[in-house]
């Protein structure tokens, strides 16, 4: 039965959904989503102060999958693809002429999206990635060397899970190693702008518009850097992804400057921040469960399960927004043309109707058809690379670490969009 009424969240609960602090307080957030799936699975979120446009919050797995796969009815445009306040969207339009600071694969719809996706899709398929395994294995060994040399205690995030996927994706892009820290800093400003520990700006007391300006500054710096890289690759093409993008044509025309910059930025930033979060999530789960750590150390056939469960359990990309192209319905609720919807992947990936005991980290979970990579035409371009990177790294970690436990309280980032652990103190002994 289709519902006519608007089931609107209370101001208190609506604030939780969009408050970056809520995503740092993970268990409380999951409690909220449990209640919503049971009582208001498709709920209207309205700002009491009119600071953002109303949107529908989708929390059930089945409904999130429906919206994700139905790309003709639920569009990435014309509204913002990421939740933003009216002030932030207005700022973006003033600066870029678009509701999004970055226009990329994430923001395009058909027929543009598949044309742009095809430019690099072969690069990220298993057949091509297999040719890079030896190089990634060498990067994993170098990364684990740093952990071994740190002694018996370390913060896993800055030492291992942040730099490792960054180094892999920068190698693929063709970014020199000396520029990697710059790329990491800019990514943290862009995705971690809501967290004072990640943004590097001391922005605890900043207004939302000031935070948006920090993010815009990071985007502008990315654009300047990649404009220079593209110019170099057009003059001196190599076999890296940067050269593919710089020399690509769509419908016989080269990419315009903004679309080219957006392509570079989405590969450079989304290609490592999300994998970093999943890697840290897996390490935390193993540190909390010595028996599971011992099982996977003894039986490496469990590694793919560890990787997949970490991606579900962590859900690094926490939401995307969609716009209804026509009058429709989701989960029995009427949705009007032009309505804005939030697919909340954290909620969907912890739906007990799809995942038994969803808060438990279970390396043997099967099936594990999670939504952390999205679904449909916009499924993550780099999903095979993320899985391969994590499998190779954990194989190396398990070879060289004998025991593992937490050495302090882990902390999650304050972020509504891309999230995960920002600190993970661990204590370990080394294999002989």
C-alpha positions as CSV (number, residue, x, y, z in Angstrom):
1,X,0.0,0.0,0.0
2,X,1.4,3.4,-1.0
3,X,1.5,6.0,1.8
4,X,0.1,9.5,1.1
5,X,1.3,11.2,4.3
6,X,4.7,12.6,4.9
7,X,6.4,10.7,7.8
8,X,8.7,13.5,8.9
9,X,11.5,13.0,11.4
10,X,11.6,14.9,14.6
11,X,14.0,17.9,14.6
12,X,16.3,16.0,17.0
13,X,16.5,12.8,14.9
14,X,16.8,14.8,11.7
15,X,19.7,16.6,13.1
16,X,21.4,13.3,13.9
17,X,21.3,12.2,10.3
18,X,23.2,15.3,9.0
19,X,25.4,16.0,12.0
20,X,29.1,14.9,11.4
21,X,29.5,14.2,15.1
22,X,26.8,11.4,14.8
23,X,29.0,9.5,12.4
24,X,31.9,9.6,14.9
25,X,29.6,8.1,17.6
26,X,29.0,4.9,15.6
27,X,26.9,2.7,17.9
28,X,24.5,5.5,18.7
29,X,24.1,6.2,14.9
30,X,23.4,2.5,14.3
31,X,20.8,2.6,17.1
32,X,19.1,5.5,15.3
33,X,19.0,3.6,12.0
34,X,17.7,0.5,13.6
35,X,14.7,2.5,14.9
36,X,14.2,4.2,11.6
37,X,14.2,1.0,9.5
38,X,11.6,-0.5,11.9
39,X,9.4,2.6,12.2
40,X,10.0,5.1,9.4
41,X,12.1,3.4,6.7
42,X,11.5,6.2,4.1
43,X,11.3,9.3,6.2
44,X,11.1,13.0,5.4
45,X,14.0,15.1,6.8
46,X,13.1,18.8,7.1
47,X,15.3,21.7,8.5
48,X,13.5,23.7,11.2
49,X,15.7,26.7,10.2
50,X,15.3,26.1,6.5
51,X,19.1,25.6,6.2
52,X,18.8,22.8,3.7
53,X,16.2,21.5,1.3
54,X,14.0,18.7,2.6
55,X,14.9,15.2,1.5
56,X,13.8,11.6,1.9
57,X,16.0,9.3,4.0
58,X,16.2,5.7,2.7
59,X,17.5,3.3,5.4
60,X,16.3,-0.2,4.4
61,X,18.6,-2.3,2.2
62,X,15.9,-3.3,-0.2
63,X,14.9,0.3,-0.8
64,X,18.5,1.5,-1.0
65,X,19.2,-1.2,-3.7
66,X,16.1,-0.1,-5.6
67,X,17.1,3.5,-5.7
68,X,20.7,2.7,-6.5
69,X,19.9,0.5,-9.5
70,X,17.1,2.5,-11.0
71,X,19.2,5.2,-12.6
72,X,16.5,6.5,-15.0
73,X,14.1,7.3,-12.2
74,X,16.7,8.5,-9.6
75,X,19.2,10.9,-11.0
76,X,22.5,12.3,-9.9
77,X,21.5,15.7,-11.2
78,X,20.2,18.4,-11.1
79,X,20.5,18.6,-7.3
80,X,23.7,18.0,-5.3
81,X,24.9,14.4,-5.3
82,X,26.2,14.9,-1.7
83,X,24.1,16.3,1.2
84,X,24.8,20.1,1.4
85,X,23.2,23.1,3.0
86,X,21.6,25.8,0.9
87,X,24.5,28.1,1.9
88,X,27.1,25.6,0.7
89,X,25.3,24.9,-2.6
90,X,24.9,28.7,-3.2
91,X,28.6,29.1,-2.6
92,X,29.5,26.3,-5.0
93,X,27.3,27.8,-7.7
94,X,29.0,31.2,-7.2
95,X,32.4,29.7,-7.5
96,X,31.9,27.0,-10.1
97,X,28.5,27.5,-11.7
98,X,27.5,24.1,-10.5
99,X,25.8,22.7,-7.4
100,X,28.8,20.5,-6.8
101,X,32.4,21.8,-6.3
102,X,33.6,18.9,-8.3
103,X,31.9,17.6,-11.4
104,X,32.9,14.0,-12.0
105,X,31.7,10.4,-12.7
106,X,29.9,10.7,-9.4
107,X,27.7,13.6,-10.5
108,X,27.0,12.6,-14.2
109,X,23.9,10.8,-15.5
110,X,23.4,8.9,-18.8
111,X,24.3,9.5,-21.6
112,X,27.4,11.4,-20.4
113,X,28.2,9.0,-17.5
114,X,28.8,5.8,-19.5
115,X,31.0,7.6,-22.1
116,X,33.2,9.0,-19.3
117,X,33.3,5.8,-17.4
118,X,34.5,3.8,-20.4
119,X,37.6,6.0,-20.7
120,X,39.3,4.3,-17.8
121,X,37.2,1.3,-17.0
122,X,39.6,-1.2,-18.6
123,X,42.4,0.1,-16.4
124,X,40.5,-0.9,-13.2
125,X,39.4,-4.4,-14.4
126,X,41.0,-7.5,-12.8
127,X,42.9,-8.5,-16.0
128,X,44.8,-5.2,-16.1
129,X,45.2,-5.0,-12.3
130,X,46.8,-8.5,-12.3
131,X,49.8,-7.0,-14.3
132,X,50.3,-4.7,-11.3
133,X,50.3,-7.3,-8.5
134,X,54.0,-7.5,-8.1
135,X,54.3,-3.7,-7.8
136,X,51.5,-3.5,-5.3
137,X,53.1,-6.4,-3.3
138,X,56.3,-4.4,-3.1
139,X,54.4,-1.3,-1.8
140,X,52.7,-3.5,0.8
141,X,56.0,-4.9,2.0
142,X,57.5,-1.3,2.3
143,X,54.4,-0.2,4.2
144,X,54.5,-3.2,6.7
145,X,58.3,-2.5,7.1
146,X,57.3,0.8,8.7
147,X,55.0,-0.9,11.1
148,X,57.7,-3.5,12.0
149,X,60.2,-0.7,12.5
150,X,57.8,1.2,14.8
151,X,58.3,-1.4,17.5
152,X,55.3,-3.0,19.2
153,X,52.8,-0.1,19.3
154,X,51.6,2.3,16.6
155,X,48.7,4.2,15.3
156,X,47.7,2.1,12.3
157,X,45.9,4.9,10.4
158,X,48.7,7.4,9.7
159,X,51.4,4.7,9.6
160,X,49.7,2.1,7.3
161,X,46.1,2.5,6.2
162,X,46.3,6.1,5.0
163,X,49.6,6.0,3.1
164,X,49.4,2.6,1.5
165,X,46.3,3.0,-0.8
166,X,47.4,6.5,-1.5
167,X,50.7,5.3,-2.8
168,X,49.0,2.6,-5.0
169,X,46.6,5.0,-6.6
170,X,49.3,7.7,-7.2
171,X,51.4,5.1,-8.9
172,X,48.5,4.3,-11.2
173,X,47.8,8.0,-11.9
174,X,51.5,8.8,-12.4
175,X,51.8,11.3,-9.6
176,X,55.5,11.5,-8.3
177,X,56.1,10.1,-4.9
178,X,57.3,13.5,-3.6
179,X,53.8,14.9,-4.2
180,X,51.9,12.2,-2.3
181,X,51.7,14.0,1.0
182,X,50.3,17.0,-0.8
183,X,47.6,14.7,-2.3
184,X,46.8,13.2,1.1
185,X,46.5,16.6,2.8
186,X,44.1,17.9,0.0
187,X,42.0,14.8,0.2
188,X,41.7,15.1,3.9
189,X,40.6,18.7,3.5
190,X,38.1,17.8,0.9
191,X,36.5,14.8,2.6
192,X,37.5,15.5,6.2
193,X,36.6,19.2,6.2
194,X,34.1,18.6,8.9
195,X,36.7,17.1,11.3
196,X,39.2,19.5,12.8
197,X,41.8,16.7,13.2
198,X,41.7,15.8,9.5
199,X,41.2,19.2,7.8
200,X,44.4,20.7,9.2
201,X,42.6,24.0,9.6
202,X,41.7,24.2,13.3
203,X,38.1,24.6,12.1
204,X,36.3,23.5,15.2
205,X,34.5,26.8,15.5
206,X,34.1,27.5,11.8
207,X,30.7,28.1,10.2
208,X,29.4,25.7,7.5
209,X,30.2,28.3,4.9
210,X,33.8,28.6,6.2
211,X,34.1,24.8,6.0
212,X,32.8,24.9,2.5
213,X,35.5,27.5,1.6
214,X,38.2,25.2,3.0
215,X,36.9,22.4,0.8
216,X,36.7,24.7,-2.2
217,X,40.3,25.7,-1.6
218,X,41.4,22.1,-1.6
219,X,39.4,21.5,-4.9
220,X,41.1,24.5,-6.5
221,X,44.5,23.3,-5.5
222,X,43.7,19.9,-6.9
223,X,42.6,21.5,-10.2
224,X,45.8,23.5,-10.5
225,X,48.0,20.5,-9.8
226,X,46.2,18.2,-12.3
227,X,46.0,20.9,-15.0
228,X,49.8,20.9,-15.0
229,X,49.9,17.1,-14.9
230,X,47.5,16.9,-17.9
231,X,49.6,19.4,-19.9
232,X,52.7,17.3,-19.3
233,X,50.9,14.1,-20.3
234,X,49.6,15.6,-23.5
235,X,53.1,16.7,-24.4
236,X,54.8,13.5,-23.1
237,X,52.2,10.7,-22.8
238,X,53.1,7.6,-20.9
239,X,51.1,4.4,-20.0
240,X,49.5,5.7,-16.8
241,X,45.9,6.7,-16.1
242,X,46.9,10.4,-16.1
243,X,47.8,10.1,-19.8
244,X,44.5,8.3,-20.6
245,X,42.5,11.2,-19.1
246,X,44.7,13.9,-20.6
247,X,44.4,12.6,-24.1
248,X,40.8,11.3,-24.0
249,X,38.0,12.3,-26.3
250,X,34.3,12.0,-25.9
251,X,32.1,12.3,-29.0
252,X,35.2,13.4,-30.8
253,X,36.0,16.3,-28.5
254,X,38.7,16.4,-25.7
255,X,37.4,16.8,-22.1
256,X,36.9,20.4,-21.0
257,X,39.1,21.6,-18.2
258,X,36.5,21.2,-15.4
259,X,35.5,17.7,-16.4
260,X,39.1,16.7,-16.8
261,X,40.0,18.1,-13.3
262,X,37.0,16.3,-11.9
263,X,38.1,13.0,-13.4
264,X,41.6,13.3,-11.9
265,X,40.2,14.4,-8.5
266,X,37.7,11.5,-8.2
267,X,40.4,8.9,-9.1
268,X,43.0,10.5,-6.8
269,X,40.8,11.1,-3.8
270,X,38.1,8.4,-3.8
271,X,40.7,5.9,-4.9
272,X,42.5,5.9,-1.6
273,X,40.4,7.5,1.2
274,X,37.7,4.8,1.1
275,X,40.2,1.9,0.9
276,X,42.1,3.5,3.9
277,X,38.9,3.4,5.9
278,X,38.1,-0.2,5.1
279,X,41.6,-1.3,5.8
280,X,41.6,0.3,9.2
281,X,38.2,-1.2,9.9
282,X,39.4,-4.7,9.2
283,X,42.5,-4.2,11.4
284,X,40.3,-2.9,14.3
285,X,38.0,-5.9,13.9
286,X,40.9,-8.4,14.0
287,X,42.5,-6.6,17.0
288,X,39.2,-6.9,18.9
289,X,38.9,-10.6,18.1
290,X,42.1,-12.7,18.6
291,X,40.4,-15.9,17.6
292,X,39.4,-14.5,14.2
293,X,42.9,-13.1,13.8
294,X,44.4,-16.5,14.5
295,X,42.0,-18.2,12.1
296,X,42.8,-15.9,9.1
297,X,46.5,-16.0,9.9
298,X,46.4,-19.8,9.7
299,X,44.0,-20.0,6.7
300,X,44.5,-17.3,4.0
301,X,41.5,-18.5,2.1
302,X,39.5,-16.4,4.6
303,X,41.2,-13.2,3.3
304,X,38.6,-12.3,0.7
305,X,35.9,-12.7,3.4
306,X,37.8,-10.4,5.7
307,X,38.1,-7.8,2.9
308,X,34.5,-7.9,1.9
309,X,33.2,-7.8,5.5
310,X,35.4,-4.9,6.3
311,X,34.0,-2.9,3.4
312,X,30.4,-3.6,4.5
313,X,31.1,-3.1,8.2
314,X,32.9,0.2,7.7
315,X,30.8,1.6,4.7
316,X,33.3,4.3,4.0
317,X,31.0,6.2,1.5
318,X,28.2,6.8,4.0
319,X,25.6,8.3,1.6
320,X,24.8,9.6,-1.8
321,X,21.9,11.8,-2.8
322,X,19.5,11.3,-5.8
323,X,16.8,13.3,-7.4
324,X,13.5,11.8,-8.6
325,X,13.0,12.3,-12.4
326,X,9.3,11.5,-12.1
327,X,6.6,10.8,-9.6
328,X,7.4,7.4,-8.2
329,X,7.4,5.5,-4.9
330,X,10.0,3.9,-2.6
331,X,9.2,1.3,0.0
332,X,5.5,2.2,-0.3
333,X,6.0,5.9,0.1
334,X,5.0,8.3,-2.6
335,X,7.9,10.4,-4.0
336,X,7.2,13.4,-6.1
337,X,9.2,14.5,-9.2
338,X,12.2,16.6,-8.2
339,X,12.2,15.3,-4.6
340,X,15.7,14.8,-3.1
341,X,16.6,11.4,-1.6
342,X,19.5,10.2,0.6
343,X,20.7,6.6,0.1
344,X,22.3,5.9,3.5
345,X,24.7,3.1,2.9
346,X,25.6,2.8,6.6
347,X,21.9,2.1,7.4
348,X,21.5,-0.3,4.4
349,X,24.6,-2.3,5.2
350,X,23.4,-2.8,8.8
351,X,19.9,-4.0,7.9
352,X,19.2,-7.2,9.8
353,X,16.7,-8.3,7.1
354,X,19.7,-8.6,4.8
355,X,22.6,-9.3,7.1
356,X,22.3,-11.6,10.1
357,X,23.7,-9.9,13.3
358,X,24.9,-6.9,11.2
359,X,27.0,-5.2,13.9
360,X,29.2,-8.4,14.2
361,X,32.3,-8.5,12.0
362,X,32.1,-12.0,10.4
363,X,34.8,-12.9,7.9
364,X,32.8,-16.0,7.0
365,X,29.6,-14.0,6.2
366,X,28.0,-15.4,3.0
367,X,26.4,-14.1,1.0
368,X,27.7,-10.6,1.6
369,X,25.9,-8.6,-1.1
370,X,26.6,-5.2,0.6
371,X,26.0,-1.8,-0.9
372,X,29.3,-0.2,0.1
373,X,30.3,0.0,-3.6
374,X,26.9,1.2,-4.7
375,X,25.0,-0.7,-7.3
376,X,23.8,-0.3,-10.9
377,X,25.5,2.0,-13.4
378,X,27.3,4.0,-10.7
379,X,28.9,1.1,-8.9
380,X,32.4,2.0,-7.8
381,X,34.9,2.0,-10.7
382,X,37.7,1.0,-8.4
383,X,36.1,-1.9,-6.5
384,X,38.4,-4.5,-7.9
385,X,41.5,-2.4,-7.1
386,X,40.3,-1.9,-3.5
387,X,39.8,-5.6,-2.9
388,X,43.2,-6.5,-4.4
389,X,45.0,-3.8,-2.4
390,X,43.5,-4.9,0.9
391,X,44.1,-8.7,0.2
392,X,47.7,-8.1,-0.6
393,X,48.3,-5.9,2.4
394,X,46.7,-8.2,4.9
395,X,48.5,-11.2,3.5
396,X,51.8,-9.3,4.2
397,X,50.6,-8.2,7.7
398,X,49.5,-11.7,8.7
399,X,53.0,-13.0,7.6
400,X,54.8,-10.6,9.9
401,X,52.5,-10.0,12.9
402,X,52.1,-12.8,15.4
403,X,49.6,-11.3,17.9
404,X,47.4,-8.2,17.7
405,X,45.3,-6.1,20.2
406,X,44.0,-2.6,20.7
407,X,46.4,-0.2,22.6
408,X,43.8,2.5,23.1
409,X,40.4,3.7,22.0
410,X,40.0,4.0,18.2
411,X,38.3,7.2,17.0
412,X,36.1,7.8,13.9
413,X,36.1,10.9,11.7
414,X,33.3,13.5,12.1
415,X,32.0,13.3,8.5
416,X,28.6,12.8,6.9
417,X,30.0,11.7,3.5
418,X,33.2,9.7,3.5
419,X,34.1,8.4,7.0
420,X,36.1,5.8,8.9
421,X,38.7,5.6,11.6
422,X,41.0,8.5,12.0
423,X,43.1,6.8,14.8
424,X,43.6,3.2,15.6
425,X,46.2,2.5,18.3
426,X,47.4,-1.1,18.2
427,X,49.8,-3.3,20.1
428,X,51.4,-6.3,18.4
429,X,54.2,-8.8,18.5
430,X,56.2,-9.8,15.4
431,X,56.5,-13.2,13.9
432,X,59.9,-14.9,14.2
